[in-house]
C-alpha cells in the first residue's frame, strides 16, 4: 500500500488506483474531445474508491485547472461570449443549490434519474447529428432550464454535462466545445467554494489531484487530437453514443 501521508493522509491502493487511472484517461479524453463529460466517467469510479465527497471536490478542483488552461488556449466570438454569460449564470445558480444539498439526497435515486436523462440526450444527439444553428439563435428559455438543472445536478452528484449539453447541442462542434469549457469552468469554481464551506478535506483533494495529473494530461491530449480529426456529423454521433453507453453503465452499476 502506498501512502501520501504528507498531503492529507490519502491512501493510494495500487489496484484501486490503477482502475482510477484508466477511468481518468477516458474521462479527460472525453473532455478534450467534446468540452464536457469527465465527471460521467470519473465520478462512478472515484466515488467507489475514495467516497463521493472527496470525488466530488476533486472533480471540481481538477476541472478548474483544466478548464482554465483550455480557456486560455481557445478563442471566442462575441456571440459565444454572450451565450456563455447567460449559461454560466444559470449553471452557477443551480450549482449553489446542488452543492449545498450534496450528500443529503439519496445518491442512487439521483444517479438513476440522471442515467435516464443522459440516455435520452444521447439518442437525440445521435439522431440530430449534423444539424446546428448559430450561438445567437439558441433558445433562451430552454437554455435557462437546461443550465439550472445542470448546475443542481452537478452540485449534487458531480455530473452536470448532459443537462448543459442540451442547452448548447445545436452549435457547431468547435463552438460547442468552446462554450462548454467556459461554462463548466465557472460551475467548478462555484462548487469548489461551496464544498470548502461544507468542510471537505482539501488536503486529500490536492493529493488525489496531483496523483492523477499525468493521466489527465494524457487523456486531454488524445481527446483534443481526435476533436480535429472528425467531421461535424461524426462528432455528435460519437458524443451521443458515449452518452448512451455511460447511461447504460450507470444503470448496470446501480443494479449490482
MARLOFI-397678 format. One line per 2 residues: their letters; for each residue x, y, z of C-alpha. Coordinates in pm, 1 decimal, always signed. Layout:
# residues N
a = X:Y:Z ~ ...
END
This chain:
# residues 256
xx = +0.0:+0.0:+0.0 ~ +134.3:+343.7:-97.3
xx = +62.9:+627.1:+144.2 ~ +72.7:+1000.3:+68.9
xx = +82.4:+1088.7:+437.5 ~ +244.5:+1431.6:+384.9
xx = -51.0:+1561.7:+177.7 ~ -377.3:+1499.4:+355.4
xx = -305.5:+1138.5:+454.0 ~ -458.5:+997.4:+135.1
xx = -406.2:+624.0:+80.1 ~ -343.0:+509.7:-278.0
xx = -415.8:+137.4:-301.0 ~ -238.8:+7.6:-615.6
xx = -521.5:-199.5:-767.4 ~ -789.3:+60.0:-699.9
xx = -568.4:+344.1:-819.8 ~ -489.9:+157.6:-1143.7
xx = -863.3:+135.2:-1217.5 ~ -899.4:+503.2:-1135.3
xx = -609.9:+593.5:-1367.6 ~ -779.1:+418.4:-1661.5
xx = -1104.3:+599.7:-1582.7 ~ -923.0:+935.4:-1565.3
xx = -763.1:+890.5:-1909.3 ~ -1103.0:+802.8:-2056.6
xx = -1275.7:+1088.0:-1870.6 ~ -1036.5:+1357.9:-1988.2
xx = -1021.5:+1216.2:-2339.0 ~ -1394.1:+1299.3:-2346.0
xx = -1320.3:+1647.1:-2204.7 ~ -1057.1:+1718.7:-2468.6
xx = -1278.4:+1579.5:-2744.5 ~ -1610.9:+1741.9:-2656.2
xx = -1553.4:+2000.6:-2380.4 ~ -1768.3:+1815.8:-2128.0
xx = -1820.7:+1483.0:-1957.9 ~ -1524.4:+1386.3:-1737.6
xx = -1744.8:+1350.1:-1429.0 ~ -1961.9:+1094.5:-1609.9
xx = -1665.5:+855.9:-1611.5 ~ -1459.0:+982.2:-1317.4
xx = -1732.0:+1006.4:-1053.2 ~ -1860.7:+644.0:-1053.1
xx = -1508.1:+504.3:-1013.7 ~ -1366.5:+767.9:-778.6
xx = -1675.6:+751.9:-555.8 ~ -1626.4:+378.4:-503.5
xx = -1253.3:+412.5:-436.1 ~ -1247.1:+728.7:-222.2
xx = -1608.8:+814.9:-138.0 ~ -1846.7:+1063.2:-304.4
xx = -1748.2:+1376.2:-110.2 ~ -1377.3:+1350.5:-191.6
xx = -1458.2:+1251.6:-551.3 ~ -1693.0:+1549.1:-595.4
xx = -1441.9:+1801.2:-463.9 ~ -1151.8:+1652.4:-662.0
xx = -1356.3:+1659.9:-983.1 ~ -1438.4:+2027.5:-926.1
xx = -1081.2:+2133.1:-843.6 ~ -931.7:+1945.1:-1138.5
xx = -1188.7:+2098.3:-1372.9 ~ -1085.3:+2447.3:-1259.6
xx = -725.0:+2380.5:-1360.4 ~ -814.2:+2200.2:-1683.9
xx = -1086.6:+2449.8:-1777.8 ~ -859.5:+2745.9:-1710.9
xx = -588.3:+2602.5:-1934.5 ~ -835.5:+2529.7:-2216.0
xx = -998.5:+2871.9:-2180.1 ~ -658.5:+3036.6:-2225.3
xx = -589.1:+2827.1:-2536.8 ~ -926.4:+2878.5:-2712.5
xx = -1061.0:+3190.1:-2887.8 ~ -1420.5:+3309.8:-2853.1
xx = -1652.0:+3517.4:-3075.7 ~ -1875.6:+3793.0:-2938.9
xx = -2185.9:+3573.6:-2978.0 ~ -2019.7:+3290.5:-2788.8
xx = -1921.1:+3521.9:-2504.3 ~ -2278.4:+3647.5:-2463.6
xx = -2412.3:+3292.0:-2467.1 ~ -2151.5:+3187.3:-2209.1
xx = -2250.6:+3470.6:-1973.5 ~ -2614.9:+3358.4:-1980.2
xx = -2536.9:+2991.1:-1941.5 ~ -2283.3:+3035.3:-1661.0
xx = -2523.9:+3249.9:-1459.8 ~ -2789.4:+2976.7:-1479.2
xx = -2544.1:+2695.3:-1401.2 ~ -2384.4:+2883.5:-1111.1
xx = -2725.0:+2945.5:-951.8 ~ -2812.2:+2577.2:-979.3
xx = -2469.2:+2468.4:-855.4 ~ -2507.2:+2663.5:-530.0
xx = -2832.3:+2480.4:-455.9 ~ -2699.1:+2138.9:-556.9
xx = -2365.4:+2166.0:-376.1 ~ -2542.3:+2277.0:-58.3
xx = -2751.2:+1957.3:-68.8 ~ -2463.3:+1722.8:-160.9
xx = -2477.9:+1405.3:+49.0 ~ -2829.1:+1481.2:+175.7
xx = -3047.6:+1338.9:-102.4 ~ -3040.5:+965.5:-195.0
xx = -2749.7:+911.8:-434.6 ~ -2889.3:+601.3:-606.5
xx = -3217.9:+768.0:-698.9 ~ -3036.7:+1073.1:-831.1
xx = -2798.2:+865.5:-1041.0 ~ -3086.9:+663.2:-1184.4
xx = -3267.6:+980.8:-1289.3 ~ -2952.2:+1124.8:-1442.3
xx = -2886.1:+798.3:-1629.0 ~ -3232.6:+819.5:-1786.7
xx = -3177.8:+1181.0:-1894.5 ~ -2831.3:+1102.0:-2031.3
xx = -2974.4:+812.4:-2234.7 ~ -3245.8:+1031.0:-2389.3
xx = -2997.2:+1307.5:-2466.2 ~ -2755.3:+1061.8:-2625.0
xx = -3023.5:+925.4:-2857.2 ~ -3130.6:+1278.5:-2952.1
xx = -2773.8:+1382.5:-3029.9 ~ -2723.2:+1075.7:-3247.2
xx = -3044.7:+1135.3:-3443.9 ~ -2982.8:+1508.4:-3485.8
xx = -2612.5:+1479.5:-3574.4 ~ -2500.4:+1742.9:-3821.9
xx = -2778.7:+1992.1:-3751.1 ~ -2674.3:+2320.8:-3591.7
xx = -2761.6:+2689.0:-3559.7 ~ -2554.1:+2990.2:-3459.0
xx = -2488.6:+3071.6:-3094.2 ~ -2714.4:+3376.2:-3109.1
xx = -3015.1:+3162.5:-3203.4 ~ -3003.1:+2914.6:-2914.6
xx = -3341.5:+2937.7:-2738.1 ~ -3312.6:+3139.2:-2416.9
xx = -3584.2:+2955.2:-2221.5 ~ -3461.8:+2603.5:-2297.4
xx = -3105.1:+2712.9:-2226.7 ~ -3206.4:+2851.9:-1886.8
xx = -3394.7:+2538.2:-1782.5 ~ -3119.1:+2304.9:-1900.7
xx = -2839.5:+2500.5:-1733.4 ~ -3011.8:+2546.2:-1396.5
xx = -3086.7:+2172.0:-1392.7 ~ -2725.9:+2102.3:-1484.8
xx = -2596.5:+2317.3:-1201.4 ~ -2818.9:+2145.6:-945.0
xx = -2718.9:+1801.1:-1072.1 ~ -2351.9:+1896.1:-1080.3
xx = -2357.8:+2016.8:-723.1 ~ -2535.8:+1702.9:-603.9
xx = -2351.6:+1432.7:-797.8 ~ -2066.0:+1597.9:-989.9
xx = -2248.4:+1523.5:-1318.1 ~ -2386.2:+1830.8:-1495.0
xx = -2272.8:+1779.0:-1853.6 ~ -2584.5:+1615.2:-2003.7
xx = -2812.4:+1899.2:-1897.4 ~ -2582.7:+2177.8:-2011.6
xx = -2521.1:+1993.3:-2338.3 ~ -2894.9:+2020.9:-2400.7
xx = -2855.2:+2399.3:-2392.5 ~ -2573.6:+2400.1:-2649.4
xx = -2627.9:+2088.6:-2859.7 ~ -2728.2:+2279.2:-3174.5
xx = -2397.5:+2464.0:-3208.7 ~ -2123.2:+2351.2:-3444.9
xx = -1871.1:+2117.4:-3284.5 ~ -1594.3:+2372.5:-3219.4
xx = -1827.6:+2637.1:-3076.7 ~ -1997.1:+2362.8:-2872.3
xx = -1665.9:+2266.7:-2714.2 ~ -1555.3:+2626.7:-2650.5
xx = -1883.8:+2723.1:-2484.9 ~ -1894.6:+2416.2:-2261.2
xx = -1533.4:+2461.0:-2148.0 ~ -1612.3:+2813.1:-2025.0
xx = -1945.5:+2723.6:-1864.0 ~ -1805.5:+2427.8:-1673.4
xx = -1506.4:+2630.8:-1554.4 ~ -1735.3:+2877.1:-1377.7
xx = -1951.0:+2596.3:-1239.3 ~ -1644.1:+2421.2:-1096.6
xx = -1527.9:+2740.1:-923.5 ~ -1869.9:+2783.6:-759.1
xx = -1885.4:+2419.2:-649.2 ~ -1533.5:+2430.1:-504.4
xx = -1618.3:+2734.1:-292.4 ~ -1935.2:+2567.7:-159.4
xx = -1756.7:+2237.4:-93.1 ~ -1493.3:+2426.8:+104.3
xx = -1763.7:+2578.8:+322.0 ~ -1906.6:+2231.7:+393.9
xx = -1577.6:+2105.4:+537.1 ~ -1445.6:+1871.8:+266.7
xx = -1072.7:+1793.4:+340.3 ~ -883.4:+1979.1:+67.7
xx = -551.3:+1823.4:+169.0 ~ -678.1:+1491.7:+34.0
xx = -827.3:+1666.7:-269.9 ~ -483.7:+1810.2:-351.5
xx = -314.7:+1473.7:-301.3 ~ -556.3:+1291.8:-531.2
xx = -545.3:+1570.2:-792.2 ~ -164.7:+1555.3:-809.2
xx = -167.7:+1175.9:-826.6 ~ -397.6:+1167.3:-1130.3
xx = -245.2:+1470.1:-1310.2 ~ -35.8:+1267.3:-1563.1
xx = -341.7:+1065.4:-1664.1 ~ -546.3:+1384.1:-1705.1
xx = -283.9:+1530.3:-1939.6 ~ -273.8:+1209.9:-2144.1
xx = -649.3:+1198.1:-2187.2 ~ -676.2:+1567.7:-2277.7
xx = -407.1:+1542.3:-2543.2 ~ -562.5:+1238.9:-2709.4
xx = -911.3:+1391.2:-2696.4 ~ -805.3:+1724.8:-2846.3
xx = -632.2:+1545.6:-3133.7 ~ -945.0:+1340.6:-3202.1
xx = -1165.5:+1653.5:-3198.4 ~ -992.5:+1798.7:-3503.7
xx = -993.6:+1471.0:-3696.1 ~ -1368.7:+1403.4:-3705.1
xx = -1647.7:+1566.0:-3906.2 ~ -1937.7:+1761.4:-3755.6
xx = -2174.1:+1467.8:-3805.3 ~ -1933.4:+1211.2:-3663.4
xx = -1858.0:+1436.6:-3367.3 ~ -2219.8:+1447.2:-3249.8
xx = -2277.8:+1081.9:-3330.6 ~ -1976.2:+991.2:-3118.2
xx = -2089.8:+1221.0:-2837.7 ~ -2439.1:+1069.8:-2846.0
xx = -2303.1:+715.1:-2846.1 ~ -2079.2:+790.6:-2548.4
xx = -2371.4:+932.4:-2351.0 ~ -2588.5:+628.2:-2422.0
xx = -2306.4:+393.6:-2318.4 ~ -2243.4:+588.5:-1998.5
xx = -2613.8:+587.6:-1911.2 ~ -2629.7:+210.4:-1951.3
xx = -2310.6:+168.2:-1748.1 ~ -2460.1:+374.1:-1464.9
xx = -2775.2:+159.6:-1463.9 ~ -2568.3:-161.5:-1452.2
xx = -2364.3:-22.9:-1160.7 ~ -2680.2:+66.7:-970.2
xx = -2824.7:-282.7:-1018.7 ~ -2519.9:-461.5:-874.7
END
